[in-house]
Amino acid sequence: MPLTWFLGKLSWMNASTIFQSSFLGRFGVTVSILHCYTPWALLALSLGYSKEIPWGLYSSAWSYKNMKRFTSPHFEILGAPIGDIIFCGKFVTQKRAEARHLLTQLEEVGSVDPQVALLLLRLCGSFCRLVHLARSTPPSLIVDGLALFDNDVRHCFAECTMVDTSDAAWQQAQLSLSRGGLGLRRLSLHSPAAYIASVVASDCSSPQSKHLLHAIDLFNASVPTTDELTITSITTSNLTQKLLSAKLEDQQFTKLFANASLPDRARLLSISSPHSSAWLSVTPSPRLNLHLDPSEFQVAIKWWLGLPVSQGQLCPQCMSHSLDQFGHHALSCKNGPDVVSRHNRVRDTLFEFCQRACLGAQLEAGSSLGHEARQTRPADVLIPNWELGKPAAIDLCVTSPLNSNTLQVACVTPNSAAMQAEQRKHHSNDAKCEELGWVCIPLVVESYGSWGPEAQRCLSRLAGRLATQLGQPKSLTTNMIYGRLNLTLIRANSRAILSRLYV
């Protein structure tokens, strides 16, 4: 049965109750007071307005003694507090205490498996935990309590991952995955957007609402002038919480980017590219090789957030360069097996998906050619009948936006390092592919997981073929492919960094 709440003046309540009984009765629908919860009537009793209640509408079986009474005009409706700032503050404190129990348990999980703990923190223990409260309660009444809850989440994250973040790194962590964060959104920042969107959706916006006006002021203080709201704009626009939160995150990312160094800017643009953060959404599973060891995961998180992963010691592999704090040298040093191992692991993962899609793919197809051809072998994976009857020679390449020859562009243009690598691959492979009757497809991925345009088109087509074989939506197989490929890449990066720290 639908549940309807009527709040307002007692005269309005009387009129609405009479309307329900008389109008709905024409259609054979009766209003059973015994199964109704009428907080306005309870509040009227507690304030001494019993004469205002239309008792004639109540069944004779209804007893005054059965009615719950309020001793003050403060109560809870469907998980939302109704009352003054003191009552709402105590309500948030209670919700924080309940959430803290879960956060403590997640900290215990993190001591064993931080990858699982972070996933659960994002999906169950952070923003989503109190978002209903933010949507149903004016931010002016609860924003201080929500800020304390944000601190609880930060403490839990540190205990789960054993990673202590700087303020800049934590600001990044509070961004959504699509913007290079960890999805631990700041509830105190997004609460005005949540409340405004809820009011707009319920069509209850009023120029006289001081709570709504205050929420608009809080929102406008966190966005540029071009994105500011007014009472008029919210009543004439189809605003959603997702849209308003996106404006807040755009501004947070802009501030973070403006204060970052050139390498940090290149990193932020790379990790905020499409599919870069797919590894963070993977459900951990050791049996499916979708799991990071605690040390690997800790290094990956620090590296992802731009925190130092080394102290500048000499690289033990090449003995000629120092290990920079961003881990760039560890990921690009060709002394040792790490660069080749990373390439082969990502290639093998791609080949596995091609096999599951029944594409008849071949691994290292150039191995049967002559010696000269093998030296310029253009196919890590060869897929027959890929495009217009021609085989596709997929040449995998991992590059870095922090390379000296790409940094100046990579800190301004997203995916520029991958696009430059694609051009180099075409220059070196197109002639050989044309000679063999193949189509050259450079599959380039940046070290942070940002895939080049040609790689995205290729993987999209692969996802379509795989979706047909598995009988699943293409969106699901797309997420599965990027998640597994990027997790393989991140694991190899972590191992390369760790292999140079503990020798």
C-alpha positions, 0 to 999 in steps of 0.5 A, spaced: 500 500 500 502 507 498 504 511 504 503 518 504 505 523 509 501 530 510 505 535 514 502 542 515 497 546 519 492 542 522 486 545 518 490 542 512 490 536 515 483 535 517 481 537 510 486 532 507 483 526 511 476 528 510 478 528 502 481 521 503 475 518 506 470 522 502 473 522 495 476 515 495 470 512 498 467 513 491 472 508 488 471 503 494 477 505 497 477 506 505 482 509 509 483 505 515 485 509 521 488 503 525 493 502 519 495 509 519 501 513 522 498 520 523 504 524 526 500 530 525 495 528 530 500 525 535 503 532 535 496 535 536 495 531 542 502 533 545 501 540 544 493 540 547 490 541 540 485 535 541 479 538 539 482 540 532 482 532 530 476 530 526 475 524 531 469 522 527 473 519 522 476 514 526 473 507 528 470 506 534 475 501 536 480 506 535 483 508 542 486 514 545 490 510 549 493 506 543 496 513 540 503 514 541 504 521 544 510 526 543 513 530 549 516 535 544 515 537 537 521 533 535 521 526 532 523 522 526 520 520 520 522 514 515 529 515 518 530 523 517 529 527 524 524 533 524 526 538 529 531 544 531 538 544 530 540 541 537 535 535 535 538 534 528 545 534 531 544 529 536 540 524 531 547 525 526 551 523 532 547 517 533 548 515 526 555 516 526 555 511 532 552 506 528 556 507 522 562 507 527 561 500 529 561 498 521 568 502 520 571 499 526 569 492 523 572 494 516 579 496 519 579 489 522 578 487 515 583 491 512 588 488 517 588 482 513 585 484 506 586 492 504 583 491 497 576 488 500 576 493 505 577 499 501 571 496 496 567 495 502 568 502 505 566 505 498 560 501 497 557 500 504 561 505 509 562 512 507 558 517 503 552 512 501 551 510 509 548 517 510 546 520 504 539 519 505 540 523 511 543 529 507 537 528 502 532 529 507 535 534 512 537 541 511 544 542 511 544 547 516 542 543 521 547 537 520 553 539 516 557 540 522 556 532 524 557 530 517 564 533 517 565 529 523 563 523 519 567 525 513 573 525 519 571 518 521 571 515 514 578 518 513 581 515 519 578 508 517 581 509 510 588 510 514 587 504 518 584 499 512 590 501 507 596 503 512 596 509 508 597 516 511 594 521 506 596 529 505 590 534 505 591 534 497 591 526 497 585 526 501 582 531 496 583 526 491 581 520 494 574 524 495 573 524 488 569 519 484 572 514 480 571 517 474 575 523 476 581 519 479 579 519 486 577 513 490 570 514 491 570 516 498 566 523 497 565 528 502 558 528 505 559 535 508 560 538 501 555 534 497 549 535 502 547 541 499 546 538 493 543 532 495 538 536 499 536 541 493 535 535 488 531 532 493 527 538 494 526 539 487 524 532 485 519 533 491 516 539 487 516 543 494 521 549 493 519 555 495 522 562 495 520 563 503 524 556 505 530 559 509 533 552 509 533 551 501 536 558 501 541 556 505 543 550 502 543 554 495 548 559 498 552 553 501 552 550 494 554 556 490 560 557 495 563 551 492 562 552 485 564 557 480 560 563 478 557 560 472 554 554 476 551 558 481 544 556 483 538 561 484 530 559 486 528 561 479 533 556 476 532 550 480 524 551 479 525 551 472 531 546 471 531 538 471 536 538 477 538 531 479 543 530 485 548 527 480 548 533 476 549 537 482 555 533 485 558 533 478 559 540 478 562 540 485 567 535 483 569 539 477 571 545 481 574 540 486 578 537 481 580 544 478 583 546 484 587 540 485 589 541 478 591 548 479 595 547 485 599 541 482 606 540 479 607 538 472 608 531 474 602 531 478 598 534 473 600 529 468 598 524 473 591 527 474 589 527 467 591 520 466 588 517 472 581 521 470 581 518 463 576 513 461 577 506 464 583 508 468 580 507 475 577 500 472 581 496 477 578 499 483 571 496 481 574 489 480 571 484 486 577 481 489 578 474 488 585 470 489 582 464 485 580 468 479 587 472 479 583 479 481 587 480 487 593 484 490 597 482 496 597 487 502 603 490 500 602 491 492 595 494 494 598 499 499 604 501 494 598 502 488 594 506 493 600 511 494 602 511 487 595 512 485 594 518 490 601 521 488 604 520 495 612 518 495 613 511 494 621 511 495 626 515 498 630 517 492 635 511 493 639 509 488 636 504 483 639 497 485 637 494 478 641 499 473 645 503 479 645 509 475 639 513 476 635 515 483 628 512 484 623 518 484 618 519 489 612 518 483 615 511 481 616 513 474 623 510 474 621 504 477 616 503 472 621 505 466 627 502 468 629 496 462 634 493 467 631 487 470 625 483 468 619 488 470 618 492 463 618 485 459 614 482 465 608 487 465 608 487 457 607 480 457 602 479 463 597 484 460 598 481 453 596 474 456 590 477 459 588 480 452 589 474 449 585 470 454 579 475 452 580 474 445 580 466 446 573 467 450 570 471 445 572 465 440 576 470 435 581 464 433 587 469 436 594 467 435 599 469 440 606 472 438 604 471 430 611 473 427 614 467 430 614 463 424 616 469 420 624 469 417 629 472 422 628 479 419 621 479 420 621 477 427 626 483 429 620 488 427 614 483 429 608 487 429 603 482 432 603 481 439 596 478 438 593 476 431 586 476 430 584 473 423 578 476 420 577 482 424 576 488 419 573 487 412 576 480 412 583 482 414 587 480 420 588 485 425 595 485 428 595 488 435 601 491 438 601 492 445 605 498 448 605 501 455 608 508 456 608 513 461 605 520 461 611 522 465 617 521 460 621 527 459 619 527 451 611 527 453 611 531 460 610 538 457 604 535 453 601 530 458 600 535 463 595 539 459 592 534 454 589 528 457 591 521 453 597 525 449 602 520 451 598 514 449 596 518 442 604 519 441 605 512 442 600 510 437 603 514 432 610 511 433 607 504 432 604 506 426 610 509 423 614 502 425 609 497 423 604 499 418 609 498 412 610 491 415 603 490 416 601 492 409 606 487 406 603 481 410 596 483 409 594 485 416 591 491 419 595 494 424 592 496 431 597 499 436 594 497 443 597 503 447 596 504 455 599 509 459 602 506 466 596 509 470 591 505 466 589 510 460 588 507 454 589 510 447 583 512 442 585 506 437 585 501 443 579 503 446 575 502 439 579 495 439 577 493 446 570 496 445 569 491 439 572 485 443 567 487 448 561 486 443 564 479 441 565 477 448 558 479 450 555 475 444 559 469 447 557 470 454 550 472 453 551 478 457 550 486 456 556 489 452 557 494 458 558 488 463 563 485 459 566 492 457 567 493 465 570 486 466 575 487 460 578 494 462 577 491 470 582 485 469 587 489 464 588 494 468 588 490 475 594 486 471 597 493 469 597 496 476 599 489 479 605 489 475 607 496 477 606 495 484 611 489 483 616 493 479 616 498 485 617 493 490 622 490 487 627 496 487 625 498 495 627 491 498 633 488 495 
